[in-house]
Amino acid sequence: MKIFVYGTLQSQFENEMAQLLRNNASYVCDGNVLGYLYLLDWYPGLVLDKNGIEVKGQVYDIHTDEAVSYTHLTLPTKRIV
Protein backbone atom coordinates (compact mmCIF):
# COMPACT_ATOMS: atom_id res chain seq x y z
CA MET A 1 0.00 0.00 0.00
CA LYS A 2 1.29 3.48 -0.86
CA ILE A 3 0.76 6.51 1.36
CA PHE A 4 1.41 10.22 1.01
CA VAL A 5 3.08 11.99 3.94
CA TYR A 6 3.85 15.65 4.56
CA GLY A 7 5.37 17.79 7.27
CA THR A 8 7.53 16.14 9.90
CA LEU A 9 6.91 12.61 8.58
CA GLN A 10 9.13 13.35 5.57
CA SER A 11 12.60 11.82 5.28
CA GLN A 12 14.51 14.98 6.24
CA PHE A 13 13.06 14.90 9.78
CA GLU A 14 14.35 12.92 12.76
CA ASN A 15 11.51 12.07 15.12
CA GLU A 16 9.88 8.93 16.48
CA MET A 17 7.02 8.77 13.96
CA ALA A 18 9.24 9.54 10.95
CA GLN A 19 11.63 6.80 12.08
CA LEU A 20 8.72 4.35 12.49
CA LEU A 21 7.67 5.14 8.92
CA ARG A 22 11.18 4.59 7.55
CA ASN A 23 11.48 1.29 9.43
CA ASN A 24 8.24 -0.01 7.91
CA ALA A 25 8.12 1.57 4.46
CA SER A 26 10.24 2.40 1.42
CA TYR A 27 10.55 5.88 -0.06
CA VAL A 28 9.04 6.00 -3.57
CA CYS A 29 9.16 9.65 -4.69
CA ASP A 30 8.40 13.26 -3.85
CA GLY A 31 4.87 14.35 -4.65
CA ASN A 32 2.11 16.86 -4.04
CA VAL A 33 -1.64 16.87 -3.61
CA LEU A 34 -4.36 19.51 -3.48
CA GLY A 35 -6.28 20.00 -0.27
CA TYR A 36 -6.69 21.93 2.97
CA LEU A 37 -4.93 21.50 6.30
CA TYR A 38 -7.06 21.38 9.44
CA LEU A 39 -5.93 21.62 13.02
CA LEU A 40 -6.50 18.21 14.65
CA ASP A 41 -5.44 18.55 18.26
CA TRP A 42 -1.74 19.55 17.94
CA TYR A 43 -1.04 18.38 14.36
CA PRO A 44 -2.34 19.28 10.89
CA GLY A 45 -4.69 16.89 9.10
CA LEU A 46 -5.06 16.97 5.33
CA VAL A 47 -8.43 16.86 3.57
CA LEU A 48 -8.06 16.39 -0.18
CA ASP A 49 -9.85 18.98 -2.31
CA LYS A 50 -9.22 19.71 -6.00
CA ASN A 51 -9.78 23.43 -5.24
CA GLY A 52 -7.32 23.43 -2.31
CA ILE A 53 -3.73 24.51 -1.90
CA GLU A 54 -0.73 22.48 -3.05
CA VAL A 55 0.66 20.35 -0.23
CA LYS A 56 4.15 18.99 -0.91
CA GLY A 57 5.25 15.69 0.57
CA GLN A 58 6.59 12.23 -0.16
CA VAL A 59 5.15 8.88 -1.22
CA TYR A 60 6.07 5.70 0.66
CA ASP A 61 5.29 2.04 0.05
CA ILE A 62 4.25 0.35 3.31
CA HIS A 63 5.95 -3.04 3.74
CA THR A 64 3.15 -4.79 5.66
CA ASP A 65 -0.42 -4.14 6.67
CA GLU A 66 0.73 -4.53 10.27
CA ALA A 67 2.48 -1.16 9.99
CA VAL A 68 -0.83 0.59 9.35
CA SER A 69 -3.28 1.43 12.10
CA TYR A 70 -6.52 3.33 11.73
CA THR A 71 -8.13 5.72 14.17
CA HIS A 72 -11.59 7.23 14.09
CA LEU A 73 -11.46 10.97 13.57
CA THR A 74 -14.26 13.49 13.75
CA LEU A 75 -14.16 15.81 10.76
CA PRO A 76 -12.36 19.01 11.72
CA THR A 77 -14.04 22.38 11.60
CA LYS A 78 -11.06 24.75 11.92
CA ARG A 79 -9.12 25.13 8.68
CA ILE A 80 -5.59 26.45 9.16
CA VAL A 81 -4.62 26.92 5.50
N, C-alpha and C positions, 0 to 999 in steps of 0.2 A: 504494500500500500504506500502511495506517495502522499506526503503532506507538505504544505507551505507554511514556513515559519517566518517571523519578522521580529524586529526588536532584539532583545537580549538573548533570544534563542539561536541567533545566527552564529556562525563559526568563529567570528572574531571576538566573541565574548567568553569569559571564563567565569561560569557560575554553575551551581549544582544542576539546574535543569538543562542548561546547554550541554553539560558533560553527559548527563543521562541520555540526551538525544544522540550525541555522537557515539556513545557506547552501544546504541541499539538501532542505529540507522546509518545509511551512507549518503553523503552529499551527492546530489545530482547536478544542480545548476543554480545560478542566480535567477530570480524571476520577479514579477510584479503582478499585482491584481488591483482591481478597482473596488473600493468600498469605503466604509466609514469606521472609525475607531470609537468605541464606547468605553467609558470608565466602568470596569467591573471590579469592585472592591479596590485593590491597589494596582491593578494591571489593566492594560488596554485590550479589549476584545474586538475582533474584526468582524463586521457584517458585510458580506459581499454586496455590491450594488453597482450596476453598469454606469450609473451617473455619479459615482463617488470619486474620491481622490485616488491617486496612484500610491499604493503601498508597496515598497520594495522589500524583498526578502530572499529566501532561499528555499529550494525544493530538496527534500530528503526522501529516501526510500527506506521505510521501516522494515527491519529484518524479520520480526515476528509479530504476530497479533498480540502476544503477551506484553509487548512494549507499549501497547495502546490502552489507555483507560478512558472511560467516558464519565462525565459528570453532568448532572442536570443543571442547566442554567436558566434563570428567568431572563427574558429579553430585557436588555438595558433600556433605560429611557434618557440617559444623559450622554449626548454625543460630545466627544472632545475635539474631533476634527472631521 
